[in-house]
Amino acid sequence: MTLRLGGLHHVTAVAANGQANVVFYTGVLGLRLVKRTVNFAAPDTYHLYYGDAAGRPGTILSFFLAPDRGQARQGSGQAIAVAFAAPPDSLAYWVDRLAQFRVPFARSLTCVDEPALTFRDPDGLALDLVAADVPSQAGAAEHGPVPPEHAIRGLHSVTLALEDPGATCRFLGDTLGCVESGSNQHVRRFTCAGSGLGAAVYVAADSRGRGTIGAGAVHHVAFRARDTEDHPAWRARLEAAGADPTDVIDRVYFRSIYFHEPGGVRLEITVDPPGFCIDEAPHELGMNLRLPPWLESRRAELEAVLPCLDVGHLRGAAWPLTDAATRALADRAAVEVRLVISNHVGTDAAGDLQDELPLGPLGLGLDSVGIVELLLACEERFGFPFPPALFDDGGLTVDRLIEYLRRVSRA
């Protein structure tokens, strides 16, 4: 039997701040939250999946939310970067969009000279947006904030950091059947069968010592097998290579085998069926907490300990929210905004801040840097982006901040 991997199925990382994670990936990058479930091994924490409109394999980046885990330390034995594919002519749009949301970025090239933008998510996970001519299967999230012609198409690649990259390269070629397809003095590029989404894996030497898993780190990388009939053959091949694979594990939305490559990176081989629509209608993906059958009896217990999480999608400048506790933020907007301003400027007179009071030099006295810092404080407190451009046309006042918070937190 000829075994071939069809590229990446998904990548799973770790995040600390769930609300910031949702805002960034749905609101800034325009992905769809396609599944809100729990970490099956630790069901008192969320597992969030983002992807294209249909949640198709090859488009999925997921996160275990672990606020108490601490920050990751990057090093060898990890996937240190995740790359998305964007339409070839869309990087100029993404330069403007990242700048609008004040996401620092740098221009870069892959080892085969594909133009890219490099940046980080709120937890520090390294991301690349690569201009790549790959087919669009389902496109952007419907009614999402990014126009379809510029929307992220799916995964492009991952970068593995290894103390001994040679052993990993041999494993990718000899065991997983990938083909070396490019290199430079820093990295080697391997390609899975086909040339679609998530076809590439980059391998880089890393002498920083062993990395640790925490917020901002990749937990594991999943590849696609053709079908469930290939799983026994893959297990046998992995056992022969000394990769110590697990049995096939039921993850509800797919079936998986887990193992480690020689450098210690945790990998997975999974199959596409049954997919994310097995327990939700396509138009409701991600809007409700879904539990596996063996945890359904604990729903009330788990809902009581899981943090309130807005799973709305950005439409223009407004976020339609679904959780009652988050909707209530609209009613508290006046109080909450005044508290943030008072804390920021060092005064206890929150109730004395009049609605029409300008926050600039003619009112509260903040200069342009102070206003940007105030907006960052609002983002940190409320978990929504507060782009300065929204307030450039008439000066920033207390009531404009209050009204904006009401709009972005109204159901």
N, C-alpha and C positions, 0 to 999 in steps of 0.2 A: 504493500500500500504506500502510495506517495502522500506524505503528510506536508501540508502547506499551511502557513499562517496567513490570514487575510488582512494583516495590519492590526492596528490598535483597536480594541473594543472600548475600553475606557481607561482612565487614570484616576486613582483615588488619592487624595491628599488630606491634610489635617488643617483645621481652622479653629481659632479661639472664639471669635466674635461672630455669632450666627447672623445677626441682623446686618452687620457690615458686609458679610459674605454674600447675602442675598442681594443687597443693594448694588454691590460692585458687579456681580456676574450677570444679573438681570438688567440693572439700570444703566450701567456703564458699558459693559460688553454686549448687552442685548441678547444673551442666551435665555433659553426658557428653563425655568425650574420644572423638570419633568417628573420628579418623584421626591416626596417628603416622607421619609420613613425613619427607622432607627438603626443604629449599629446593632446587628443581630447578636454580636458578642457582648455588647454593653448597651442594653436597650433603654437605659435612662439617658442616652445621648442621641442626637439626631444623626442621620445619614442623608445628605442632600445630593441629588443628581441634577446636573445641568446639561443641556444639549440643544439640538435643533428643535424645530417645531414638533416633530414626531418622536423625539428621543431615540433616534436611530443609532445603532452601534457605529463607532467611529467618530461620534460627535460628543461623547460623554466625558465630562470632568465631574467627579463627585468628591464630597468632603465628609469626613467624620468631624463632628463638632466636639472639641475637647477643650473647654475653657480652662481647665485646671492642669492641663498637660505641660504647659510651659513652652517657651520658644524653642524651635529646632536649632540644632547646630549643623550647618552644612559640612559635608565632607565625603569621603569615599564610601562606597557601598550604598549609594542612594541614586535615585533619579533626581537631578538637581534643577531641571527646567522642563516646562511643558510648553509646546508650541501649538498655536492654532493656525489654520489656513484661512486666508482672506482673499477675495478676488484680486487679481494682479494689479488692477488700476485703482485700488481702494486705499492704499496707504496714506495718501494725502488727506482723505476723509478722516482716517484714524488718527493722524497727527493732530488735526483740529479737535477731534472728540476727546482725546486724552488730555490735551491742553485745557479744554473747557472744564474738565473735571479735576484739573490740577494733578494729574497722574504723571510723575516724572518718567521720562522715557529716553531711550537712545536709539539712534539708527544703527543697524548692523547688517551683516551678510552671513548667510549660512556657508558651510564649507563648499557648497556647489554654487555659490554666488547668488542665492535668492535674497532679494531685499527683505528686511525685517525690521520690526520695532520691538525693542526689549524693555520690559517694565516689570513691576511687582504688584501683587494684589495686597489687600489690607494687612494680611498676616506675613507678608514678605516672600510668598511663593514667586519664584522667577517665571515669567511668562514671555513668550515671543509671539508676535503676530507676523506670519510669513506670507508674502505675496506669492501665491501658488495657484496654478491653473488646475484646480481639481473640480470634479463635478459637484453640483449642489443637489442633494437628495430631496430635502424637504424645506430648506431655507430657514430664515429667521423666525423667531417666535411671532405669531400673529399679533398684530397691533403693538409689537415691540418698539423700542425707541430707535432702532437702527434701520435705515432704509434697506429693503431686500437686496438691492444691487451692491451694497457694501457689507452685508451681514457676514459674520463668521460662518464658514462652511462646515467646520468640524475640527477634529484634531489633525495636526500636521506631523508631529514627532515628539519624542522625548529625548532628553540627554542624560546618559548614565555616567556617573563619576566613579572611577575605579583606581585603586592603588596599582593593580596589575591589569591594565586594559587588554593585554594580549590574551589572557585566559578567557575573558568575557567575549572578546571578538571570536575566538575559536568556538565558544559555546553557541553564540548567535549563528555562526555559519554551519558548524557540524551537527548541532543538535536541533536548533530551531529552524534551520533551512533558510536563513536570511542571506542575502548576497551583498557583498561590499560594493558600494556604488559611488564612492567619492571620499576625499580626505583632504586635510591640510596639515600643517605642522602641529595642530592642537587636537583635532578630533578626526575620527573615522566614522563614515556614514554607512549604515546597513539598511537594506530595503527588503520588506516582506513581499510576498507574491502580489502582483498587481501594482497599480500606481495611483490608487485612489486615496481616500482619507486615511490618515494615520499610518502611512506606509513606511515611514523612516524612523530609525533609531540611531542616535549619535552616541559615540563612546569617547570619553575624554579621560585623560590621566589626571589624578588628583592626589596630591601628597599632603593634604591638610590633616590627615588622620581620620578616624572613623566618624561619620556623621551620626547624629541622633535624631530620632523621630519626635516631632512636636509641631506646634503651630507653624505653618509655612513650609512644611516638608511633604514630599510625596510618600505615601504609605506603600502603594504597590502599583504596578503597571500590568494591565490586562491585554492579552492578545486574543484574536478571534480564530477559533477553529472552524472548519467548514460545517460540521454537524456533530451531534452527540455520538454518532458511530465512531468518530475519530478519537474520542476521549480515551478508550482503553489502549489504543496504539500510542497515543502521546504519553500516557502514564508509563508504559513499558519503555519507551525511548528515554524518558527522563530518569527513570530508575537506573537504566543502563549507564547513563551519564553521571550518576551519583548525585542527582539534584533533589532526591528525597521528596517526591511529590506526595501531596495528600490524596485521599480518595476524592471522588467527585462529590462536591458539596452543593446542595440546593440553596441558591440565593433568591428564590422565588421568580425573579425576572430573568435569570440565566442560570446555567450550571457551570461550575468552575473547578479547576485543579490549581492548587497553589504550590510553589516551589521557589528555590533560590538559585540564582546563577552563581558561578564561582566567586564573584566579588561580593556577594551578599545581598544584592538587590532582590527584593521580593517580587516575583512575577506570577502571572496567572494566565491560564489558557481557558477561555470560556467559549460558549456557543451562543448564537443570537437568540433563538427562541427561549421563552415565549414573549419576552419584551415587556415594556412598561405599561402597555394597555391591558394587561391581564386583569388588573383590579381597578382600573379607572377608565372612563371614556376619554377619548383623545382630547376633547375640549376641556376636560377637567384635570388634566395631568398637573400634578404638583400642588393642587389647591387644597388637598385634604391630607391629614396624617394617615398613612397606610401602614398596617402592621402585618407581619406574616401570620399565618393561621395559628401557629403555636404560641403567639403572644397576644392574640386578640382577647383572651380572657383577662389580660392585665391592662386593657386599654385605659380604664379609669385611673388606675395607679400610675401608669406612665404619663398620661396627659397631665396629671397633677404635679409631676416633677420636671417635665420637659419645659424649658423656658418658652414664654410667649414669642412667637416668631411670625412676622409679617411675610406672607408669601405672595404679595401682590406683584404686578408687573408694571413697569414704568410706561405711562402713556403721556407723551409730551412732558409737562412738568408736574403731573399729578400721579399719585400712587393710589390705585384702588385697593384698599386693605380688606382683609377678611376676618381677622381676629378681633373679638370685642374689646379686649384690653388695649389693642393698638388703635382701634377706632376712637377710643375714649381720649386719645392724645389730642384729637382735634378740639375737643371740649376744654382741654387744659392748656391749649396753646398759649393763651395770654399769660398765664401764670408761669408756665415753663420757660418761655422766652425771656421774661423779665428776670427770672432766677439766673439764667445763663449769662445775661448781660451784667447783672449785679455781681456775680462771681468773677466775671472777666475783668471788670473795671475796679473791683475791690470796694464795692459799696453795699450796704444792707438795705438801701432804699428802693427795693424792687417795686413796691407799690407806687412810688413817686415818679416812675418813668412814664411820661405822658405818651400817648399813641403817636402823636405827630412829631415827637422829639427826634431831630436828625442825630445820627450817631457819629457824623463827621465833625470837622473842626468847628462848625457853627453851632453845634449842639452839645453832644456828650464829649467831644474833643478828640475822637479817635482819628489818627492819620490813616493813610491807605494800608499801611502794614498792620495797624491795629484792627482795621475792619476785616482784613483777610484772616487774621488770627481769631477774631470773633466768629467768623463763619466756620472756621475749622473747629472751634469749640462747639458750635451748634451741630456740626456733623458728628463729632464724637459723642455728644449727649443723645442725639435723636436717631442716629443711624441712617440718615438720608443725606444725599449730596446737597450742598448749598452753594451752587456755582456763582461766583462774583458777577458774571455777565448778566444774571437775572436782575441785578440791582443797579446796573450801570446807567439806566435811562432817566432816573429822577432822584438819585440819592437814596441812601439806606436810612430808613426810619424804623422805629419800634413797631409800628403797625404793619409795615411791609413784611417784616420778619414774621410777625404773628400770622398774617394772612397766608404767607407762603407755607408755614408749618401746618396750618389748617388744611390747605389744599393737598399737600403731600401725605397727610395722615387721615384723610377723609375716605370712608368706605364708598 
